[in-house]
Amino acid sequence: MLSGLFAGFAFLVANMGWAVYGGKPAVAPLIDIPTIFNNQAAPKPIEAGPFGPDNVVVGLVTHITLSMLFGIAFALLAAMLLILIRADVARSLMPRLAGILGHVRRDAAT
């Protein structure tokens, strides 16, 4: 969950930098997120100006929540992949280990 949060913040900083590079304010990504969340064509602040704190808060909460959820999903997928890889490696090593142990047993018996 923390890794998703940190990755989300890194992604947000990159988006903010890209917004500034494009001539928009740095908070533009945080203002754009509520338009998707609230199903709006453009930011419509409730009580504030176009870059009001209500849009920024909704954008930040949505971004943090989605970042943590993506982090959890990635961790679960990585764990399942690791389990599958370990099982595959164990299956491929078993015949080799059996062969090595068979040679050791024969050598010990003679």
BELJOSUL-V549580 format. One record per backbone hydrogen bond with DSSP energy under -0.5 kcal/mol. NH is the residue of the N-H (numbers start at 1). CO is the residue of the C=O. Records with the same first field share a line. If there is no record, write none. Layout:
NH = CO, CO
//
This chain:
5 = 1
6 = 2
7 = 3
8 = 4
9 = 5
10 = 6
11 = 7
12 = 8
13 = 9
14 = 10
15 = 11
16 = 12
17 = 13
18 = 14
19 = 15
20 = 16
21 = 17
22 = 18
23 = 20
24 = 19
28 = 25
29 = 26
31 = 27
32 = 28
33 = 29
34 = 30
35 = 31
36 = 32, 33
37 = 33
38 = 34
39 = 36
40 = 35
52 = 49
56 = 52
57 = 53
58 = 54
59 = 55
60 = 56
61 = 57
62 = 58
63 = 59
64 = 60
65 = 61
66 = 62
67 = 63
68 = 64
69 = 65
70 = 66
71 = 67
72 = 68
73 = 69
74 = 70
75 = 71
76 = 72
77 = 73
78 = 74
79 = 75
80 = 76
81 = 77
82 = 78
83 = 79
84 = 80
85 = 81
86 = 82
87 = 83
88 = 84
89 = 85
90 = 86
91 = 87
92 = 88
93 = 89
94 = 90
95 = 91
96 = 92
97 = 93
98 = 94
99 = 95
100 = 96
101 = 97
102 = 98
103 = 99
104 = 100
105 = 101
106 = 102
107 = 103
108 = 104
109 = 105
110 = 106
//
